Amino acid sequence: MNLLKNINTHILLIFLLVIVPVYIYKDSFISKMDMLVYGDRYAHSQYILGDAYTRQISDADLYIYAGFSYANGEDPTTINFEHPPLAKYLLGISQLLFNNSLYLYLFIYVGVLYLFYKISDRILKHDYSKYLSLVILGTLPLLTQFINKPVLDIPLMFLIFWFFLELTSKAKSLVYKYSIIGIIIGLIMSIKYPIPFILIPFGIVLIYSILEKNIKHYILVPMYSFLIYIGQYFMYFYHNHSIIDFINFEKYRFSWWFADRTAPKFLIFKSLLFGKHEAWWDPNIDLTYYSDWSVLLPLIFILSILLLPWISKKKILIYSYAFSILAFIGFAVGSGSSLRYLLITIPFWLLALISSVENILSNFKKQSS
């Protein structure tokens, strides 16, 4: 009976955390999306006309149009080649099925909250701590604003949560476990441009396999990962491209990402701490501000570090917190600046903080009694 009560509680919370922002942005979900409008916006955007653009297109709208084009057979390297196509295919399929690109994306959003709760259930001792962590994450403006803006960070959150759940799970078959981990990393690689970010999960699995004395199974991880990564480009090869063409495309994309980068480093610190940073790309603008920033974000980060000595020793938290710090440093050194990049790190800082508070309170009660 208690189990049923707990299941109902967290499902009810997730339902409320989803239905409220859906209602706020209800017009986005009840209206049909006209791809001719998105296509016209793209044709006159900065991606086609450069500085001569007449209509700027947002990342979310670009992904919607790209996904629709991919789902209709377009070569995925022709529109928004910067990022792999997998998540955008999901948007395109949703558009074909429902005339709205957000419906299937909404399931991923729900999945993010559900998997976050599953992770908290592995880490935190008390139900109220699990519910509190879920409510805090589910009400952060940084997250809720994207329920109707299909950015790639939401599917990435889902896969990273799944990755840590699978990594630290007990499996009867290690072949199955490492194969699934490889597939998940392949899916992660297929959401956003993976270099050099993907080295972090690969490295974490390598360390895990060494410590668990399962190193011989590690080969399954890169094998399945690269099969998944290549497989998402089926339509690229369908359009009469060869594997040599694909290698050349990857070389070009690598040079596009890393050649002549003018963005200053460490701006992500300013985004996190102050919700603003220098607008280096436009000399007419001093600062760019993030309306979704709140003082809760730096507080979670700073307190999770200050209370680190009391953190839970659960493997899933140790590995995920290490991942969050390495990813944050990677964003800083790699000139990442957008606050939304931290959607994959803040949840683990939050769980580290709440687990530390739990342990502090538990120690205090023991000393008092």
C-alpha positions as CSV (number, residue, x, y, z in Angstrom):
1,M,0.0,0.0,0.0
2,N,2.9,2.4,0.8
3,L,4.5,1.5,-2.5
4,L,1.4,2.3,-4.4
5,K,1.1,5.6,-2.4
6,N,4.7,6.5,-3.3
7,I,4.2,5.7,-7.0
8,N,1.0,7.7,-7.2
9,T,2.7,10.7,-5.5
10,H,5.7,11.1,-7.8
11,I,3.5,10.4,-10.9
12,L,1.0,13.0,-9.7
13,L,3.9,15.5,-9.2
14,I,5.2,14.8,-12.7
15,F,1.7,15.3,-14.1
16,L,1.4,18.6,-12.4
17,L,4.9,19.7,-13.3
18,V,4.0,19.1,-17.0
19,I,0.4,20.1,-17.2
20,V,1.0,23.6,-15.7
21,P,3.5,24.8,-18.3
22,V,1.6,23.0,-21.1
23,Y,-1.4,25.1,-20.1
24,I,0.6,28.2,-20.0
25,Y,1.9,27.6,-23.5
26,K,-1.3,25.9,-24.7
27,D,-1.5,27.8,-27.9
28,S,1.7,26.0,-29.0
29,F,0.1,22.6,-28.5
30,I,-3.4,23.1,-29.9
31,S,-2.4,24.8,-33.1
32,K,-1.1,23.2,-36.2
33,M,2.4,24.2,-37.4
34,D,2.6,25.5,-41.0
35,M,6.0,24.3,-42.4
36,L,5.7,26.8,-45.2
37,V,6.1,29.6,-42.7
38,Y,9.1,27.9,-41.1
39,G,10.6,27.3,-44.5
40,D,10.2,30.9,-45.5
41,R,11.7,32.0,-42.2
42,Y,14.7,29.7,-42.8
43,A,15.1,30.9,-46.4
44,H,15.5,34.5,-45.2
45,S,17.4,33.7,-42.1
46,Q,21.0,34.2,-41.0
47,Y,21.7,30.6,-42.0
48,I,21.1,31.3,-45.6
49,L,21.7,35.0,-46.1
50,G,24.3,35.6,-43.4
51,D,24.5,39.2,-42.2
52,A,22.0,40.2,-44.9
53,Y,19.2,38.1,-43.2
54,T,15.8,39.7,-43.0
55,R,14.2,37.2,-40.6
56,Q,16.2,35.7,-37.7
57,I,15.3,32.1,-36.9
58,S,15.7,30.7,-33.4
59,D,17.4,27.4,-32.7
60,A,14.1,25.7,-31.8
61,D,12.4,26.8,-35.0
62,L,15.4,25.8,-37.0
63,Y,15.3,22.3,-35.5
64,I,11.5,22.1,-36.2
65,Y,12.1,22.9,-39.9
66,A,15.1,20.7,-40.2
67,G,13.3,17.8,-38.6
68,F,10.4,18.1,-41.0
69,S,12.7,18.2,-44.0
70,Y,14.6,15.1,-42.7
71,A,11.4,13.2,-42.2
72,N,10.5,14.0,-45.8
73,G,13.7,12.4,-47.1
74,E,16.1,15.4,-47.1
75,D,19.8,14.7,-46.7
76,P,20.4,15.6,-43.0
77,T,23.7,17.3,-43.8
78,T,22.0,20.0,-45.9
79,I,20.1,21.8,-43.1
80,N,21.6,22.4,-39.7
81,F,24.5,20.2,-40.5
82,E,26.2,21.5,-37.3
83,H,24.4,18.9,-35.1
84,P,23.5,15.3,-35.8
85,P,19.9,14.7,-36.9
86,L,18.5,12.1,-34.5
87,A,16.4,14.4,-32.2
88,K,15.3,16.5,-35.1
89,Y,13.9,13.3,-36.8
90,L,11.7,13.0,-33.7
91,L,10.3,16.5,-34.3
92,G,9.8,15.7,-38.0
93,I,7.9,12.5,-37.3
94,S,5.7,14.3,-34.8
95,Q,4.9,16.9,-37.4
96,L,4.0,14.3,-40.0
97,L,1.8,12.4,-37.5
98,F,0.1,15.3,-35.7
99,N,0.8,18.5,-37.7
100,N,2.6,19.6,-34.5
101,S,6.3,19.0,-33.8
102,L,5.9,19.2,-30.0
103,Y,3.8,16.2,-29.2
104,L,6.5,13.5,-29.3
105,Y,9.0,16.0,-27.8
106,L,6.6,16.4,-24.9
107,F,7.0,12.7,-24.1
108,I,10.8,13.2,-23.8
109,Y,10.1,16.1,-21.4
110,V,8.0,13.9,-19.3
111,G,10.7,11.2,-19.5
112,V,13.3,13.7,-18.2
113,L,11.3,14.2,-15.0
114,Y,10.5,10.5,-14.6
115,L,14.2,9.4,-15.0
116,F,15.3,12.2,-12.7
117,Y,13.0,10.9,-10.0
118,K,14.3,7.3,-10.6
119,I,17.9,8.7,-10.0
120,S,16.8,10.5,-6.9
121,D,15.1,7.3,-5.6
122,R,18.5,5.6,-5.9
123,I,20.3,8.4,-4.0
124,L,18.1,10.1,-1.5
125,K,16.9,8.4,1.8
126,H,13.6,10.1,2.4
127,D,10.5,10.5,0.2
128,Y,10.1,14.1,0.9
129,S,13.7,14.7,-0.3
130,K,12.9,13.0,-3.5
131,Y,9.7,14.9,-4.0
132,L,11.5,18.2,-3.2
133,S,14.3,17.6,-5.7
134,L,11.7,16.8,-8.4
135,V,9.7,19.9,-7.7
136,I,12.7,22.1,-7.6
137,L,14.0,20.8,-11.0
138,G,10.5,20.7,-12.5
139,T,9.8,24.4,-11.6
140,L,13.1,25.9,-12.7
141,P,12.4,28.4,-15.5
142,L,15.5,27.2,-17.2
143,L,13.7,23.9,-17.8
144,T,10.0,24.8,-18.1
145,Q,10.6,27.4,-20.8
146,F,11.7,24.7,-23.1
147,I,8.5,22.6,-22.9
148,N,7.3,24.4,-26.1
149,K,10.8,25.2,-27.5
150,P,12.3,21.9,-28.8
151,V,16.0,22.5,-28.1
152,L,18.4,19.6,-28.2
153,D,19.3,19.8,-24.6
154,I,16.0,18.1,-23.4
155,P,16.6,14.8,-25.3
156,L,20.2,15.1,-24.1
157,M,19.1,15.3,-20.5
158,F,16.9,12.2,-21.0
159,L,19.7,10.2,-22.4
160,I,22.3,11.2,-19.8
161,F,19.9,10.3,-17.0
162,W,19.3,6.9,-18.6
163,F,23.1,6.5,-19.0
164,F,23.8,6.8,-15.3
165,L,20.8,4.6,-14.4
166,E,22.1,1.9,-16.7
167,L,25.7,2.3,-15.8
168,T,25.1,1.7,-12.1
169,S,22.4,-0.9,-12.5
170,K,22.7,-4.5,-11.5
171,A,22.6,-6.7,-14.6
172,K,22.8,-10.5,-14.9
173,S,24.5,-10.2,-18.2
174,L,27.4,-7.9,-18.6
175,V,27.3,-8.3,-22.4
176,Y,23.7,-6.9,-22.3
177,K,24.7,-4.1,-19.8
178,Y,27.7,-2.8,-21.8
179,S,25.8,-3.2,-25.1
180,I,22.9,-1.0,-23.8
181,I,25.5,1.5,-22.4
182,G,27.1,1.6,-25.9
183,I,23.7,2.2,-27.5
184,I,22.9,5.0,-25.1
185,I,26.2,6.7,-25.7
186,G,25.6,6.4,-29.4
187,L,22.3,8.1,-29.0
188,I,24.0,10.9,-26.9
189,M,26.5,11.3,-29.8
190,S,23.5,11.6,-32.2
191,I,21.8,14.6,-30.4
192,K,24.4,17.3,-30.4
193,Y,27.9,17.6,-32.0
194,P,29.8,15.1,-29.8
195,I,33.4,16.3,-30.0
196,P,35.0,16.6,-27.4
197,F,32.1,16.2,-25.0
198,I,31.5,12.5,-25.7
199,L,35.0,11.7,-24.2
200,I,33.5,12.3,-20.7
201,P,30.9,9.4,-20.8
202,F,33.4,7.2,-22.6
203,G,35.9,7.9,-19.9
204,I,33.5,7.4,-17.1
205,V,32.5,3.9,-18.5
206,L,36.2,3.0,-18.9
207,I,36.9,3.9,-15.3
208,Y,33.8,2.1,-14.1
209,S,34.7,-1.0,-16.1
210,I,38.3,-1.0,-14.6
211,L,37.0,-0.6,-11.1
212,E,34.4,-3.3,-11.5
213,K,36.9,-5.6,-13.3
214,N,34.8,-5.7,-16.4
215,I,37.3,-4.2,-18.8
216,K,37.0,-6.9,-21.4
217,H,33.4,-5.9,-22.0
218,Y,34.3,-2.3,-22.6
219,I,34.9,-2.9,-26.4
220,L,31.1,-3.3,-26.8
221,V,30.6,0.4,-25.8
222,P,32.5,2.1,-28.7
223,M,31.3,-0.6,-31.1
224,Y,27.6,0.0,-30.5
225,S,28.1,3.7,-30.1
226,F,29.5,4.2,-33.5
227,L,27.0,1.9,-35.2
228,I,24.2,4.0,-33.8
229,Y,26.0,7.2,-34.8
230,I,26.5,6.1,-38.4
231,G,23.0,4.6,-38.6
232,Q,21.3,7.9,-38.1
233,Y,22.8,9.1,-41.4
234,F,21.0,6.5,-43.4
235,M,19.4,9.1,-45.6
236,Y,22.8,10.7,-46.2
237,F,24.0,7.4,-47.7
238,Y,20.7,7.0,-49.5
239,H,21.5,10.2,-51.4
240,N,24.4,8.4,-53.1
241,H,27.1,9.5,-50.6
242,S,29.9,7.1,-49.8
243,I,31.7,6.4,-46.5
244,I,34.6,8.5,-47.8
245,D,32.2,11.4,-48.4
246,F,31.0,11.0,-44.8
247,I,34.6,11.1,-43.5
248,N,35.2,14.3,-45.5
249,F,32.0,15.7,-44.2
250,E,33.0,15.0,-40.6
251,K,36.4,16.7,-41.3
252,Y,34.6,19.7,-42.6
253,R,32.2,19.8,-39.6
254,F,35.1,19.5,-37.2
255,S,36.9,22.4,-38.8
256,W,33.7,24.4,-38.8
257,W,33.3,23.9,-35.0
258,F,37.0,24.6,-34.1
259,A,38.5,26.9,-36.6
260,D,38.6,30.6,-35.9
261,R,36.5,30.5,-32.8
262,T,36.3,34.0,-31.4
263,A,34.1,33.4,-28.4
264,P,35.9,34.1,-25.1
265,K,36.4,31.3,-22.6
266,F,34.8,30.9,-19.2
267,L,31.6,32.8,-20.0
268,I,29.5,29.9,-18.7
269,F,30.6,31.0,-15.2
270,K,29.1,34.4,-15.7
271,S,25.9,32.8,-17.1
272,L,25.6,30.6,-14.0
273,L,26.5,33.2,-11.4
274,F,24.9,36.3,-12.8
275,G,22.6,35.3,-15.6
276,K,24.5,37.5,-18.1
277,H,27.8,37.7,-20.0
278,E,29.5,39.9,-22.7
279,A,27.9,39.8,-26.1
280,W,31.2,39.4,-28.0
281,W,29.5,38.8,-31.3
282,D,27.9,42.3,-31.5
283,P,29.9,45.4,-30.7
284,N,26.6,47.4,-30.3
285,I,25.5,45.2,-27.4
286,D,27.3,45.2,-24.1
287,L,25.7,42.2,-22.3
288,T,23.3,39.4,-23.1
289,Y,20.9,38.5,-20.4
290,Y,19.1,35.2,-19.6
291,S,15.5,35.8,-18.5
292,D,15.4,32.2,-17.2
293,W,18.2,32.7,-14.7
294,S,17.4,32.7,-11.0
295,V,19.6,33.0,-8.0
296,L,18.7,29.4,-7.1
297,L,21.1,28.2,-9.9
298,P,24.3,29.5,-8.4
299,L,23.1,28.7,-4.9
300,I,22.7,25.0,-5.9
301,F,26.1,24.9,-7.5
302,I,28.0,26.7,-4.7
303,L,26.3,24.8,-1.9
304,S,26.8,21.4,-3.6
305,I,30.5,22.1,-3.5
306,L,30.6,23.5,0.0
307,L,28.7,20.5,1.4
308,L,30.6,18.0,-0.7
309,P,32.2,16.3,2.4
310,W,28.7,15.1,3.4
311,I,27.7,13.8,-0.1
312,S,26.1,10.4,-0.4
313,K,28.6,7.7,-1.4
314,K,26.2,6.0,-3.8
315,K,28.0,5.2,-7.0
316,I,25.3,6.8,-9.2
317,L,25.8,10.1,-7.5
318,I,29.6,9.9,-7.4
319,Y,29.8,9.2,-11.1
320,S,27.1,11.7,-12.1
321,Y,28.5,14.5,-10.0
322,A,32.0,13.9,-11.4
323,F,30.4,14.1,-14.9
324,S,28.6,17.4,-14.1
325,I,31.9,19.0,-12.9
326,L,33.8,17.8,-15.9
327,A,31.1,18.9,-18.3
328,F,31.0,22.3,-16.7
329,I,34.7,22.7,-17.0
330,G,34.5,21.6,-20.6
331,F,31.9,24.2,-21.4
332,A,34.1,26.9,-19.8
333,V,37.3,25.9,-21.6
334,G,35.4,25.2,-24.8
335,S,33.8,28.7,-24.9
336,G,30.3,27.4,-24.2
337,S,28.2,30.3,-22.8
338,S,24.5,29.5,-23.1
339,L,22.8,28.9,-19.7
340,R,20.8,26.0,-21.2
341,Y,24.0,23.9,-21.5
342,L,23.8,23.5,-17.8
343,L,20.5,21.5,-18.0
344,I,22.7,18.4,-18.0
345,T,24.7,19.5,-14.9
346,I,22.3,21.3,-12.5
347,P,20.2,18.2,-11.7
348,F,23.2,16.4,-10.4
349,W,24.3,19.4,-8.4
350,L,20.8,19.5,-6.9
351,L,20.9,15.8,-5.9
352,A,24.4,16.2,-4.4
353,L,23.2,19.2,-2.3
354,I,20.0,17.5,-1.0
355,S,21.9,14.3,-0.2
356,S,24.5,16.3,1.7
357,V,21.8,18.1,3.7
358,E,20.1,14.7,4.4
359,N,23.4,13.4,5.9
360,I,24.1,16.5,7.9
361,L,20.6,16.4,9.4
362,S,21.0,12.7,10.1
363,N,24.3,13.2,11.9
364,F,22.9,16.1,13.9
365,K,20.0,13.9,15.1
366,K,22.4,11.1,16.1
367,Q,24.5,13.6,18.1
368,S,21.4,15.1,19.7
369,S,20.1,11.7,20.8
